[in-house]
């Protein structure tokens, strides 16, 4: 009987202790959370740490509260080598580790809006970079890469930014990281695009676009992404991987981004890609290759193929414009004119085709026996240049320069008067041009 009674007493006391412990946790959680909301981190610190120690799975917000408290302390300490700073920094890293340890348990309980372990790792990496007295680049890069590869388009903007920044710092220290840096850029850029496409809040979308713009700026400013460097890096690799479509696509994406589509490596990669998968982009690359070699017939052939396969009107407009430029070089002016209008049809606010039309007409104004009538062609040239800058402000400066040049070639009023024409009359420019203009 005595043994049974003792067992009962022990069980009862254990239950009471457990109840008291739970009450302590709830009380400390309430105190610390209210203090954090009031930004009173000093009073929040001890009860919050007690909850993490005694009952870490009580509430998820305990971890975010602890992060706010410790970041608040660290932000106020100027000496990063002080004992207090090191203590709070180590605690911050421990909080993240504890958070990642228990996230699966919170998820299994059915709690909503609990971030993933990978998301928490990304947040840890960002705070590590902000507050570590002597951050280790390889360590933080590893954390960020793991987070980004898991979260992909769900990655936080700051994580994407610091991921590429860490990769850029690595490539500056070691050229052997160059290929990895290029791939990191491709991945981070794609994930940013995915996030932008998925976001419905306009303010958040704008913030993500700013992150994407920063990624592009970092890549360009990395110092390893000029055309000559890319030629040296990718030239041998393209030959080694000429049957690997995945590699070729990545190489072409980088080369296009850096506007290296007149480099030999771009032509080669496009040619090999076309042999594997003759997409619109691959056909464009082959077309550029022939264009650079002054083989305009083949250039037009592949540009036409690309136009047939492409579905994006903006890209089709650019392809049609470049085809027109190739035909102009080949002295096929009537065909060049037709492709200029194709480009305009695909993209109305595209000024370049109008400028090219002006140059086409200005290069061969002869259609009449009377010199003064031929000079009327320049009125039409001016029309196209005025239209170019009206629809596309980006070409204004160039259009104005050409207006100044071509204006000097218009006919004298007295010469036209002798032919029965005066200012304000409409006149049709004949020959292959076949368009009307107004005499002024």
Residue pairs with C-beta under 8 A, 6 or more apart in sequence:
21 54
21 55
22 55
24 50
24 54
25 50
25 51
25 54
25 55
25 58
26 58
27 47
28 47
28 48
28 50
28 51
29 47
29 51
29 58
29 59
29 62
31 43
31 44
31 47
32 44
32 45
32 47
32 48
32 51
32 62
32 65
32 69
33 44
33 59
33 61
33 62
33 65
35 41
35 43
35 44
35 47
36 44
36 48
36 65
36 68
36 69
39 72
41 68
41 69
41 72
41 73
44 65
44 69
45 69
45 73
48 62
48 65
48 66
48 69
49 66
49 91
51 58
51 59
51 62
52 62
52 63
52 66
52 95
52 98
56 62
56 98
56 102
57 102
57 105
57 106
60 106
60 111
60 114
63 95
63 98
63 99
63 102
66 91
66 92
66 95
67 92
67 95
67 96
67 123
67 127
70 88
70 89
70 91
70 92
70 95
71 92
71 127
71 131
73 84
73 88
74 85
74 88
74 89
74 92
74 131
77 84
77 85
77 88
79 85
80 133
81 133
85 133
86 133
89 131
89 132
89 133
92 127
92 131
93 124
93 128
96 120
96 121
96 123
96 124
96 127
97 124
99 120
100 117
100 120
100 121
100 124
103 114
103 115
103 116
103 117
103 120
104 117
106 114
107 114
115 123
116 150
116 151
118 146
118 147
118 150
118 151
119 147
119 151
119 154
119 155
119 156
121 143
121 146
121 147
122 143
122 144
122 147
122 148
122 151
122 155
122 156
122 159
123 156
123 159
124 143
125 140
125 143
125 144
125 147
125 159
125 162
126 156
126 158
126 159
126 162
128 135
128 139
128 140
128 143
129 135
129 140
129 162
129 166
132 140
137 166
137 169
137 170
137 173
138 170
140 162
140 166
141 163
141 166
141 167
141 170
144 159
144 162
144 163
144 166
145 163
145 167
145 184
147 155
147 159
147 163
148 155
148 159
148 160
148 163
148 187
148 188
148 191
149 187
151 159
151 191
152 191
152 194
153 190
153 191
153 194
153 195
153 198
154 195
155 163
155 191
155 195
157 192
157 195
157 207
157 208
157 211
158 211
160 188
160 191
160 192
160 211
160 215
161 211
161 214
161 215
163 184
163 188
164 184
164 185
164 188
164 215
164 218
164 219
165 218
167 177
167 180
167 181
167 184
167 185
168 181
168 218
168 219
168 222
170 177
170 180
170 181
171 177
171 178
171 180
171 181
171 222
171 224
172 222
172 223
175 224
178 224
178 233
179 233
179 237
181 222
181 224
182 225
182 250
182 254
183 250
185 215
185 218
185 219
185 254
186 250
186 253
186 254
188 215
189 212
189 215
189 216
189 219
192 208
192 211
192 212
192 215
193 212
195 208
196 205
196 208
196 209
196 212
199 205
199 208
216 257
219 225
219 257
220 258
225 254
225 258
226 258
227 258
227 259
227 260
227 263
230 254
230 255
230 258
230 260
230 263
230 265
231 260
231 263
231 264
231 265
234 251
234 254
234 255
234 265
234 269
235 264
235 265
235 268
237 247
237 251
238 248
238 251
238 265
238 268
238 269
238 272
239 268
241 247
241 248
242 248
242 268
242 272
243 272
243 276
245 273
245 276
245 277
248 269
248 272
248 273
248 276
249 273
251 265
251 269
252 266
252 269
252 270
252 273
252 281
252 285
255 261
255 263
255 265
255 266
255 269
256 266
260 266
261 285
261 288
262 288
262 292
266 285
266 288
267 285
267 286
267 288
267 289
267 292
269 285
270 281
270 282
270 284
270 285
270 286
270 288
270 289
271 285
271 286
271 289
273 279
273 281
273 282
273 285
274 282
274 283
274 285
274 286
278 305
278 309
279 309
280 305
280 306
280 307
280 309
280 310
280 315
280 319
281 306
283 302
283 303
283 305
283 306
283 309
284 302
284 303
284 306
284 319
286 302
287 298
287 299
287 300
287 301
287 302
287 303
287 305
287 306
287 319
287 322
287 323
287 326
288 299
288 322
290 296
290 298
290 299
290 301
290 302
291 299
291 322
291 326
291 329
294 329
296 326
296 327
296 329
296 330
296 332
297 330
299 323
299 326
300 323
300 326
300 327
300 330
300 335
303 319
303 320
303 322
303 323
303 326
304 323
306 319
307 316
307 319
307 320
307 323
307 342
310 316
310 319
313 346
313 347
314 346
314 347
316 346
316 347
317 343
317 344
317 346
317 347
317 350
317 353
318 343
320 339
320 340
320 342
320 343
320 346
320 353
321 339
321 340
321 343
321 350
321 352
321 353
321 356
323 339
323 342
324 336
324 337
324 338
324 339
324 340
324 342
324 343
324 353
324 356
325 336
325 356
327 333
327 335
327 336
327 339
328 336
328 356
328 359
328 360
328 363
333 360
333 363
333 364
333 432
334 432
336 356
336 360
337 357
337 360
337 432
337 433
340 353
340 354
340 356
340 357
340 360
341 353
343 350
343 352
343 353
344 350
344 353
344 354
348 391
349 391
349 392
350 391
350 392
351 388
351 389
351 391
351 392
351 394
351 395
351 399
352 388
352 392
352 395
354 384
354 385
354 387
354 388
354 391
354 392
354 395
355 384
355 385
355 388
355 395
355 398
355 399
355 402
357 384
358 381
358 382
358 384
358 385
358 388
358 402
358 406
359 402
361 377
361 380
361 381
361 384
361 429
361 433
362 377
362 378
362 381
362 406
362 409
364 432
365 374
365 375
365 377
365 378
365 381
365 409
366 374
366 431
367 373
367 374
367 377
367 429
367 430
367 431
367 432
367 433
368 374
368 430
370 419
371 411
371 415
372 411
372 412
372 415
372 416
372 418
372 419
373 411
373 419
373 427
375 409
375 410
375 411
375 415
376 410
376 411
376 416
376 427
376 429
376 437
376 439
377 429
377 433
378 406
378 407
378 409
378 410
378 411
379 410
379 427
379 437
379 438
379 439
379 440
380 429
380 433
380 435
380 436
380 437
381 406
382 403
382 406
382 407
382 410
383 437
383 438
385 399
385 402
385 403
385 406
386 399
386 403
388 395
388 399
389 395
389 396
389 399
389 400
410 440
413 422
413 423
416 422
416 439
421 427
421 439
422 439
423 439
423 440
424 438
424 439
424 440
425 438
425 439
426 436
426 437
426 438
426 439
427 436
427 437
427 438
427 439
428 434
428 435
428 436
429 435
429 436
429 437
